[in-house]
Each structure stands twice: as C-alpha cells, then as structure tokens.
Amino acid sequence: MGSTDLSPRGPRVARDGEEETGDVAALTHEGEGIVRGGKTAFFAGALPGERIKFRRTKRHKQHDDARLVEVLQAAPERTSPRCAHFGVCGGCALQHLAPESQLAAKQLELQDNLERVARVMPEMWLPPLTGPVWNYRRRARLGVKYVTKKGRVVVGFRERLSPYVAALERCEVLAAPMDSLIAPLAAMLTTISIRERLPQIEVAVADNAVAMVLRVLTPPSASDLSTFRAFEQEHRVRFYLQPAGLDSVHRLPQEPGSESAEPPLEYALPRFALTLEFRPTDFIQVNGAINEALVSRAIELLAPEPDAAVLDLYCGLGNFTLALARRAGRVVGVEGDAALVERARQNARKNGLENVTFHAADLALAAAGAQSIGGSAVSAPAWAAFPYDYVLLDPPRAGAREMLPTVARLRPKRVLYISCHPGSLARDVGMLTHDHGFALKAAGVLDMFPHTTHVESLAVLEPA
C-alpha cells in the first residue's frame, strides 16, 4: 500500500485517521471491499480491482474497519446507484455494482461454498433466474422512530452498520405503490399521539391490495384511528394493528356503518392457474416475479409424472405444493406452522385441488423419529410412512440438516433443494452426497434480492 514504509522492523502501521492507498482484492459476504497488505481492512463502497484511498476507523484483532475516501481507479463494473439514500440505508449493499456482476458474484459464492464445504461440484450449472432489479420487493419490515431533534417520525430500513432508522423519502426496491408512500407515511405518523410508541411496520404488497401492520405498544386514540382511516382512503391501503404477538394482529377498526367485506390478500401463479390467499404477516417469497419463475423451474427440474407422489417439506402456505399438484398424482405438504398449514388447505380448496394433503409437524421432532400428538409419542409421523418419487426441500436459513436421514430413507428418484443460505445448502448437499449416496446433478442461483448480498440458490440431487 502507498502509505506502508518497509523497513527492517517491518511495515509501518498507519495511525488512526491517516489516509492510505490500496487495491481492493475482493468483497466480503456483506459486500464490503477488502484491502490486504499489512493489516486487512474492510469498508463499504469499493469493488474488486479498484484502487482507492481509505482511512481506518476501528481496529480489531484480525482486521480493521475503514471508510472509503476516494476511488482512484474505478472498476468497469461500477455503476451509479439509483437510490439517493444508498450508502446510508442498510437495505441495499450493492447498488454501485452492475446487476449482472452482482449475479456473477453470487454464483461465485455458491460455487465457493460447494467446493469448500460440500466438497462436491454439480455436473451442470443452471442458468441464473433473473427478473426486475427495481420495485421488486413485496414484503418488508420497516423501522419507525420519532426523532426529537428533528421533530418528526422517520420510516425506513436500518442504517448500514447502525441501529438507527434511515430517514427515507422513497425506496427504489419496494414494489409500487409502497415505493413512494414512505414520505407521506412518515408525515402522517408524526401527527399521531402514539408516534413514540410505534416502532415497526410490516409491509405486504399483494396483487390486489397493500397491507401494513402497525406494531403499536400503546392503543391508538380515537383521533389516531381517524388519521389512519383518512390515510387508508387517500392512498388505498389497508392498516392492521399488532398490539402484542402475531396472533393479536387485526384489521384497523372501521367507523360504525362503514364496514364492508374485503377480499383477502392474494397473489397469482398464472402458469398453473393458481391464486393463493395469505395474511399480512404470513411468509411469502419477497420477489413476486422471481417466485413465479422459481415455481416453474422447480416443476421443470423435478419433472413429476402424472401418477407420481411428491413430498414438499417446509411447504408454507402451498407455494410449490399446489403447483406440483397440477402436475403430479399425489402431493403431500409438511410445515411446522399450523396457521400456514390451515391457509394451505384453504388454498387447495379454493383452487379445486383434491390430490394434495397438508400436515402440521415440527420437522425437527419428526426427523428425530418422535412427535407429540395428543400427549403420546409415536415412532414416525404418518406422512413419512408413504413412498415418494420426488422430494422438494425449501427450509429456512438454518437448512434441513435434521431431515436429511428421512429424505435419504425415502429414496426418491430426485430431490430439489431450494435455499436462502449457500452455507447451509453446501453443508446439507455434502451430507447427502457423502453420507447418503446422492449425486449433485445441477445447481444454480436466483436473483431474489437484487442489490443485496443475499444469495438464493437451488440444487438437484439424485441417488448415485
């Protein structure tokens, strides 16, 4: 580095706040640039291949945090961020990197995890699933904070590497019309009596409505409720109140005589002639366009015959299960959240599907070979006693480690594993290949979260 003076006593250590010059070697998993040579430094805003000036801001044992001062030589992949809040807001980390290069970096991370952790590479790499890179986000959790010094409420994601709420005016990745509602929402919340007792808003943009769940630590006053209703009418949104846990979520009370039946929130999967209903706090895939493409690819990769039996583990409200039921003979969905299972059953009835069943089960307990049903332990859940031709796994971030022996025992012709964390995917793929006799046939990434470092991926396995 330019500020390092080599001498018999070794490299000189830069003082705090002193400018240094270096070359960016790579990105961290959080999208920070890495400069090596002397003590490694991490900082936001730089890209591999760039020559930059930086200042160290915080020292650690193995590395230092630093701040980018100037880009002396930019990488060809650098692009201008679209969002005015980029760099402060923590919602996005990679808007300064061209979308195709973001995807290449995610592909490289998946490849690295499979090579290091799973110690296996796929026979074939699948082409990445891509979609819109702006206004794609239909689910979000926004922080809310009344800032006394500013005399107003701010609404947004958390600031980058900070617990504070970023004061957003709009958001370029939120789905319309939510992208442009942040400023008017913050202005409205500034006027209510419980502005210091409303810390969070859950956003769900359905195909037919926009829902916002307000986390209220104190009951709204009558005046507050009137303010909420006026905002609803002006912006055509639905407010829900959450005074306690998720089971306390309820629709904003309407004025007497003005109540009317509202259709439930829903999204469609047109290729499979499906419409799925959900509640504003239910898990649905964040990116609607990518979800449609992912469901289609899942069906293509599993390729179930008309008489095939398919098991969908961690099935949620039936996102993949119902589409599989359009193609296969018999489909079973298993999910740990009983409320989601009930919604899945309702969605099956709504779409006229009779060849699909759903089970509420703690998959960790089921994998251990015992469940508590009505107070008595059973050796194996009923759904695991059937033979299956195909298995789909879509676990949470921690992965499906506990379920792998059960999947292996079923000996399906093909397993499709959909993952939101490349590390847990690689660990589980390694176990399936090295411990349970499967072969990794294909793998690939999908761009579920453009401009972020989140890597979503999938893998296809078959008995070796």
C-alpha positions as CSV (number, residue, x, y, z in Angstrom):
1,M,0.0,0.0,0.0
2,G,1.2,3.5,-0.7
3,S,1.4,4.6,2.9
4,T,3.3,1.5,4.1
5,D,7.0,2.0,4.6
6,L,9.0,-1.2,4.5
7,S,12.0,-1.2,6.9
8,P,14.0,-3.8,8.9
9,R,11.4,-3.6,11.6
10,G,8.5,-4.4,9.2
11,P,5.7,-2.4,7.8
12,R,4.7,0.8,9.4
13,V,1.3,0.8,11.0
14,A,-0.9,3.7,9.8
15,R,-2.2,6.0,12.5
16,D,-5.9,6.3,13.1
17,G,-7.4,8.7,10.6
18,E,-4.4,8.6,8.3
19,E,-5.1,8.2,4.6
20,E,-3.8,5.1,2.9
21,T,-3.9,3.8,-0.6
22,G,-4.6,0.3,-1.6
23,D,-6.1,-2.2,-4.1
24,V,-9.4,-3.9,-3.5
25,A,-8.9,-7.6,-3.7
26,A,-12.4,-9.0,-3.1
27,L,-15.8,-8.4,-1.4
28,T,-16.9,-9.8,2.0
29,H,-20.1,-11.7,2.4
30,E,-21.6,-8.4,3.4
31,G,-20.5,-6.6,0.3
32,E,-17.6,-4.7,1.8
33,G,-14.3,-4.2,0.0
34,I,-11.2,-6.0,1.2
35,V,-7.7,-4.4,1.1
36,R,-4.9,-6.7,2.1
37,G,-1.2,-6.0,2.5
38,G,-0.3,-5.1,6.1
39,K,-3.4,-5.5,8.3
40,T,-6.5,-6.3,6.3
41,A,-9.2,-3.5,6.1
42,F,-12.9,-3.9,5.3
43,F,-15.1,-1.0,4.1
44,A,-18.2,-0.3,2.2
45,G,-18.5,1.2,-1.3
46,A,-15.5,-0.2,-3.1
47,L,-15.3,-3.0,-5.7
48,P,-12.7,-5.7,-6.6
49,G,-10.0,-4.4,-8.9
50,E,-10.3,-0.8,-7.8
51,R,-7.5,1.4,-6.4
52,I,-8.8,3.5,-3.6
53,K,-7.9,5.9,-0.7
54,F,-9.3,4.9,2.7
55,R,-9.0,5.7,6.4
56,R,-9.1,3.1,9.2
57,T,-11.9,3.9,11.7
58,K,-11.9,0.9,14.1
59,R,-9.3,-1.7,14.9
60,H,-9.9,-5.3,15.6
61,K,-7.6,-8.3,16.2
62,Q,-7.7,-9.8,12.7
63,H,-8.9,-6.8,10.6
64,D,-9.8,-3.1,10.8
65,D,-12.9,-1.3,9.7
66,A,-12.3,1.6,7.4
67,R,-14.0,4.3,5.4
68,L,-13.7,4.9,1.7
69,V,-12.2,8.3,0.9
70,E,-11.8,8.3,-2.9
71,V,-11.9,5.8,-5.8
72,L,-8.7,6.5,-7.7
73,Q,-9.3,3.9,-10.4
74,A,-12.8,2.6,-10.8
75,A,-13.7,-1.0,-11.8
76,P,-15.5,-1.3,-15.1
77,E,-18.5,-2.9,-13.3
78,R,-19.1,0.2,-11.2
79,T,-22.4,1.9,-11.8
80,S,-24.2,4.9,-10.4
81,P,-26.6,4.0,-7.5
82,R,-30.2,4.8,-8.3
83,C,-31.3,5.4,-4.8
84,A,-30.5,8.8,-3.1
85,H,-30.1,7.0,0.3
86,F,-27.6,4.4,-0.9
87,G,-24.6,4.2,1.4
88,V,-26.6,5.3,4.5
89,C,-29.6,2.9,4.3
90,G,-28.8,-0.7,5.0
91,G,-31.5,-2.1,2.8
92,C,-29.1,-2.4,-0.2
93,A,-25.3,-3.0,-0.3
94,L,-24.5,-3.4,-4.0
95,Q,-26.3,-0.7,-6.0
96,H,-22.9,0.5,-7.1
97,L,-22.2,-2.8,-8.8
98,A,-23.9,-3.6,-12.2
99,P,-26.7,-6.2,-11.8
100,E,-25.1,-8.8,-14.0
101,S,-21.9,-8.5,-11.9
102,Q,-23.9,-8.8,-8.7
103,L,-25.3,-12.1,-10.0
104,A,-21.8,-13.3,-11.1
105,A,-20.6,-12.6,-7.5
106,K,-23.4,-14.7,-6.1
107,Q,-22.7,-17.5,-8.5
108,L,-19.1,-17.4,-7.3
109,E,-20.1,-17.5,-3.7
110,L,-22.3,-20.6,-4.3
111,Q,-19.5,-22.3,-6.2
112,D,-17.1,-21.5,-3.4
113,N,-19.4,-22.9,-0.7
114,L,-20.0,-26.1,-2.7
115,E,-16.3,-26.6,-3.2
116,R,-15.1,-25.8,0.3
117,V,-18.0,-27.1,2.5
118,A,-19.7,-29.8,0.4
119,R,-16.5,-30.9,-1.4
120,V,-18.5,-31.6,-4.5
121,M,-19.4,-29.7,-7.7
122,P,-22.5,-30.1,-9.8
123,E,-22.5,-32.0,-13.1
124,M,-24.3,-29.0,-14.6
125,W,-24.7,-25.3,-13.7
126,L,-28.2,-24.0,-14.2
127,P,-28.7,-20.6,-15.8
128,P,-29.5,-17.9,-13.2
129,L,-33.1,-16.9,-12.6
130,T,-33.4,-13.2,-13.2
131,G,-36.2,-10.6,-13.0
132,P,-36.7,-6.9,-12.4
133,V,-34.0,-5.3,-10.3
134,W,-36.1,-2.3,-9.1
135,N,-39.5,-2.2,-7.4
136,Y,-39.3,-6.0,-6.8
137,R,-39.8,-6.2,-3.1
138,R,-43.4,-7.0,-2.0
139,R,-42.5,-7.9,1.7
140,A,-40.5,-5.7,4.0
141,R,-40.1,-4.8,7.7
142,L,-39.6,-1.0,8.1
143,G,-38.4,0.6,11.3
144,V,-40.2,3.7,12.7
145,K,-38.6,6.2,15.0
146,Y,-39.7,9.6,16.3
147,V,-36.6,11.8,16.3
148,T,-37.0,14.6,18.9
149,K,-34.2,16.7,17.4
150,K,-35.9,16.6,14.0
151,G,-39.4,16.9,15.4
152,R,-40.7,14.2,13.1
153,V,-41.0,10.5,12.5
154,V,-38.6,8.7,10.2
155,V,-39.5,5.5,8.4
156,G,-37.1,3.1,6.7
157,F,-34.7,0.2,6.9
158,R,-31.9,0.3,9.5
159,E,-28.8,2.3,8.6
160,R,-25.8,0.4,7.4
161,L,-23.9,-1.0,10.3
162,S,-26.0,1.1,12.7
163,P,-29.1,0.5,14.9
164,Y,-30.7,3.8,13.8
165,V,-33.6,4.0,11.3
166,A,-32.6,5.6,8.0
167,A,-34.7,8.6,7.1
168,L,-36.0,7.6,3.7
169,E,-38.1,9.6,1.4
170,R,-38.8,6.8,-1.0
171,C,-37.4,3.3,-1.7
172,E,-36.4,2.1,-5.2
173,V,-36.7,-1.6,-4.4
174,L,-40.1,-1.7,-2.7
175,A,-42.9,-2.7,-5.0
176,A,-45.3,0.1,-6.2
177,P,-47.1,1.9,-4.7
178,M,-45.2,1.3,-1.5
179,D,-42.0,2.7,-3.0
180,S,-43.5,6.3,-2.9
181,L,-45.5,6.0,0.2
182,I,-42.7,6.3,2.8
183,A,-42.6,10.1,3.0
184,P,-46.4,10.6,3.3
185,L,-46.5,7.7,5.8
186,A,-43.8,9.3,8.0
187,A,-45.6,12.7,7.8
188,M,-48.9,11.1,8.9
189,L,-47.2,9.2,11.8
190,T,-45.6,12.4,13.0
191,T,-49.1,13.7,13.8
192,I,-50.5,10.9,15.9
193,S,-50.5,10.7,19.7
194,I,-48.6,7.3,19.9
195,R,-45.8,8.4,17.5
196,E,-43.2,7.3,20.1
197,R,-44.9,4.0,20.7
198,L,-45.0,2.6,17.1
199,P,-41.6,1.1,16.4
200,Q,-42.2,-1.1,13.3
201,I,-44.3,-1.6,10.2
202,E,-44.7,-4.9,8.3
203,V,-45.4,-4.3,4.6
204,A,-47.1,-6.8,2.3
205,V,-47.9,-5.8,-1.3
206,A,-50.4,-8.3,-2.7
207,D,-51.7,-8.5,-6.2
208,N,-55.0,-6.9,-5.1
209,A,-54.1,-4.7,-2.1
210,V,-51.3,-3.1,0.0
211,A,-51.3,-4.1,3.7
212,M,-49.3,-2.5,6.5
213,V,-49.2,-4.0,10.0
214,L,-48.5,-1.3,12.6
215,R,-46.8,-2.6,15.8
216,V,-48.5,-0.5,18.5
217,L,-47.1,-0.6,22.0
218,T,-49.9,1.7,23.2
219,P,-53.5,1.6,21.9
220,P,-54.2,4.4,19.3
221,S,-56.6,7.2,20.4
222,A,-59.8,7.8,18.6
223,S,-58.1,10.7,16.8
224,D,-55.3,8.4,15.7
225,L,-57.8,5.9,14.3
226,S,-59.4,8.7,12.3
227,T,-56.0,9.7,11.0
228,F,-55.2,6.1,10.0
229,R,-58.6,5.8,8.2
230,A,-58.0,9.0,6.3
231,F,-54.6,7.8,5.1
232,E,-56.2,4.4,4.1
233,Q,-58.8,6.1,1.9
234,E,-56.4,8.6,0.3
235,H,-53.7,6.0,-0.6
236,R,-55.9,2.9,-1.0
237,V,-54.0,0.8,1.6
238,R,-55.1,-1.4,4.5
239,F,-53.8,-0.9,8.0
240,Y,-53.7,-3.7,10.6
241,L,-52.8,-3.2,14.3
242,Q,-50.5,-5.5,16.2
243,P,-50.6,-4.8,20.0
244,A,-48.8,-8.0,21.0
245,G,-47.8,-11.2,19.3
246,L,-48.7,-12.3,15.8
247,D,-52.0,-13.8,17.0
248,S,-53.0,-10.2,18.1
249,V,-52.9,-8.8,14.5
250,H,-56.3,-7.4,13.5
251,R,-57.8,-5.1,10.9
252,L,-58.0,-1.5,11.7
253,P,-61.5,-0.9,13.2
254,Q,-63.7,1.0,10.8
255,E,-66.3,3.6,11.7
256,P,-69.8,2.2,12.5
257,G,-71.8,1.7,9.4
258,S,-68.9,1.9,7.0
259,E,-67.7,-1.7,7.4
260,S,-67.6,-3.7,4.2
261,A,-66.3,-7.1,3.3
262,E,-62.8,-7.1,1.9
263,P,-61.3,-9.7,-0.3
264,P,-58.3,-11.5,1.3
265,L,-54.8,-10.6,0.2
266,E,-53.7,-12.8,-2.7
267,Y,-51.1,-13.4,-5.3
268,A,-51.3,-15.5,-8.5
269,L,-49.2,-18.1,-10.3
270,P,-50.8,-17.8,-13.7
271,R,-48.9,-20.6,-15.4
272,F,-50.5,-23.1,-13.0
273,A,-53.9,-21.3,-12.8
274,L,-53.4,-20.7,-9.1
275,T,-54.4,-17.9,-6.7
276,L,-53.1,-18.1,-3.2
277,E,-54.5,-16.2,-0.3
278,F,-52.4,-15.1,2.6
279,R,-52.4,-12.9,5.7
280,P,-50.2,-9.8,6.0
281,T,-47.8,-11.5,8.4
282,D,-47.6,-14.8,6.5
283,F,-44.3,-15.8,4.9
284,I,-44.4,-15.3,1.1
285,Q,-41.4,-15.0,-1.2
286,V,-40.2,-11.4,-1.3
287,N,-39.8,-11.1,-5.1
288,G,-43.0,-11.9,-6.9
289,A,-41.5,-12.2,-10.4
290,I,-38.7,-14.5,-9.3
291,N,-41.1,-16.6,-7.3
292,E,-43.2,-17.2,-10.4
293,A,-40.1,-18.2,-12.3
294,L,-38.8,-20.3,-9.4
295,V,-42.0,-22.3,-9.1
296,S,-41.9,-23.0,-12.9
297,R,-38.3,-24.1,-12.7
298,A,-39.0,-26.3,-9.7
299,I,-41.7,-28.2,-11.7
300,E,-39.4,-28.5,-14.7
301,L,-36.5,-29.8,-12.6
302,L,-38.5,-32.3,-10.6
303,A,-40.5,-33.3,-13.8
304,P,-43.1,-35.4,-11.9
305,E,-45.1,-37.9,-14.0
306,P,-48.9,-37.7,-13.8
307,D,-49.0,-40.6,-11.4
308,A,-46.0,-39.6,-9.3
309,A,-46.1,-39.0,-5.5
310,V,-44.3,-35.8,-4.3
311,L,-43.3,-34.7,-0.8
312,D,-42.9,-30.9,-0.2
313,L,-41.1,-30.2,3.1
314,Y,-41.3,-26.8,4.7
315,C,-44.2,-26.1,2.4
316,G,-45.6,-22.9,4.0
317,L,-49.0,-21.9,2.6
318,G,-48.6,-24.2,-0.5
319,N,-46.5,-22.0,-2.9
320,F,-44.8,-25.1,-4.5
321,T,-47.2,-27.7,-3.3
322,L,-50.2,-26.6,-5.2
323,A,-48.3,-26.1,-8.4
324,L,-46.9,-29.6,-8.0
325,A,-50.5,-30.9,-7.5
326,R,-51.3,-29.6,-11.0
327,R,-48.7,-31.9,-12.5
328,A,-48.4,-35.0,-10.1
329,G,-50.7,-37.6,-9.0
330,R,-50.4,-37.1,-5.2
331,V,-48.7,-34.4,-3.3
332,V,-48.1,-34.1,0.5
333,G,-47.0,-30.8,2.1
334,V,-45.5,-30.6,5.6
335,E,-45.0,-27.4,7.6
336,G,-44.3,-26.6,11.2
337,D,-46.5,-23.5,11.4
338,A,-50.1,-24.8,11.9
339,A,-51.6,-21.5,10.8
340,L,-49.8,-21.7,7.5
341,V,-51.0,-25.3,7.1
342,E,-54.6,-24.2,7.5
343,R,-54.1,-21.5,4.9
344,A,-52.5,-24.1,2.6
345,R,-55.6,-26.3,3.0
346,Q,-57.9,-23.3,2.3
347,N,-55.8,-22.5,-0.9
348,A,-56.1,-26.1,-2.1
349,R,-59.9,-26.0,-1.7
350,K,-60.1,-22.5,-3.3
351,N,-58.2,-23.9,-6.4
352,G,-60.2,-27.1,-6.6
353,L,-57.3,-29.4,-5.8
354,E,-58.2,-32.8,-4.2
355,N,-54.9,-34.7,-4.7
356,V,-52.9,-32.7,-2.1
357,T,-52.9,-33.0,1.7
358,F,-51.1,-30.9,4.3
359,H,-49.7,-31.8,7.7
360,A,-48.6,-29.6,10.6
361,A,-45.5,-31.1,12.1
362,D,-42.4,-30.0,13.9
363,L,-39.9,-31.3,11.3
364,A,-37.0,-31.4,13.8
365,L,-39.1,-33.7,16.1
366,A,-40.3,-35.7,13.2
367,A,-36.8,-36.2,12.0
368,A,-35.8,-37.5,15.4
369,G,-38.4,-40.2,15.0
370,A,-40.9,-39.0,17.6
371,Q,-43.7,-36.4,17.7
372,S,-46.0,-35.4,20.5
373,I,-49.5,-36.0,19.2
374,G,-52.3,-35.7,21.8
375,G,-49.7,-36.3,24.5
376,S,-48.5,-39.6,23.2
377,A,-45.2,-40.3,21.4
378,V,-45.3,-42.1,18.0
379,S,-42.4,-43.7,16.3
380,A,-42.9,-41.9,12.9
381,P,-45.3,-39.3,11.5
382,A,-48.0,-40.7,9.2
383,W,-46.8,-38.6,6.2
384,A,-43.3,-40.2,6.4
385,A,-44.7,-43.7,6.0
386,F,-45.6,-43.3,2.4
387,P,-43.3,-43.9,-0.6
388,Y,-42.4,-40.8,-2.6
389,D,-41.0,-40.4,-6.1
390,Y,-39.8,-36.8,-5.6
391,V,-38.9,-34.6,-2.6
392,L,-38.8,-30.8,-2.5
393,L,-37.0,-29.1,0.4
394,D,-37.4,-25.3,1.0
395,P,-36.1,-24.9,4.5
396,P,-35.4,-21.7,6.5
397,R,-31.9,-20.2,6.7
398,A,-30.6,-22.9,9.1
399,G,-31.2,-25.5,6.5
400,A,-32.7,-29.1,6.6
401,R,-29.9,-31.0,8.4
402,E,-32.3,-32.9,10.7
403,M,-34.5,-34.0,7.8
404,L,-31.7,-35.4,5.6
405,P,-31.8,-39.0,7.0
406,T,-35.6,-39.1,6.5
407,V,-35.2,-37.9,2.9
408,A,-32.5,-40.5,2.3
409,R,-34.6,-43.3,3.8
410,L,-37.4,-42.4,1.4
411,R,-35.0,-42.9,-1.5
412,P,-36.8,-40.6,-4.0
413,K,-35.8,-40.5,-7.7
414,R,-34.9,-36.8,-7.4
415,V,-34.5,-34.2,-4.7
416,L,-34.8,-30.4,-5.3
417,Y,-33.3,-28.3,-2.5
418,I,-34.2,-24.6,-2.5
419,S,-32.0,-22.5,-0.2
420,C,-31.8,-18.9,1.2
421,H,-28.2,-19.5,2.5
422,P,-25.4,-21.0,0.5
423,G,-23.5,-22.2,3.6
424,S,-26.4,-24.4,4.9
425,L,-27.1,-25.6,1.4
426,A,-23.5,-26.7,0.9
427,R,-23.4,-28.4,4.3
428,D,-26.6,-30.4,3.5
429,V,-25.5,-31.2,0.0
430,G,-22.3,-32.5,1.4
431,M,-24.2,-34.8,3.8
432,L,-26.5,-36.1,1.1
433,T,-23.6,-36.8,-1.3
434,H,-21.0,-38.2,1.2
435,D,-23.2,-39.8,3.8
436,H,-26.4,-40.8,2.0
437,G,-25.3,-41.8,-1.5
438,F,-26.7,-39.0,-3.6
439,A,-25.1,-37.2,-6.6
440,L,-25.3,-33.5,-7.2
441,K,-26.7,-33.2,-10.7
442,A,-27.2,-29.5,-11.0
443,A,-27.1,-26.2,-9.1
444,G,-27.6,-22.5,-9.7
445,V,-28.6,-19.2,-8.2
446,L,-31.7,-16.9,-8.5
447,D,-31.7,-13.2,-8.1
448,M,-34.4,-13.0,-5.3
449,F,-32.8,-9.9,-3.7
450,P,-31.1,-7.6,-6.3
451,H,-28.6,-5.0,-4.9
452,T,-28.2,-7.1,-1.7
453,T,-25.7,-9.7,-0.7
454,H,-28.4,-12.4,-0.1
455,V,-27.7,-15.5,-2.1
456,E,-30.7,-17.7,-3.0
457,S,-29.9,-21.0,-4.8
458,L,-31.1,-24.4,-5.6
459,A,-29.6,-27.9,-6.1
460,V,-30.8,-31.1,-7.8
461,L,-29.7,-34.4,-6.4
462,E,-30.4,-38.0,-7.4
463,P,-29.3,-41.3,-5.9
464,A,-25.8,-42.2,-7.1
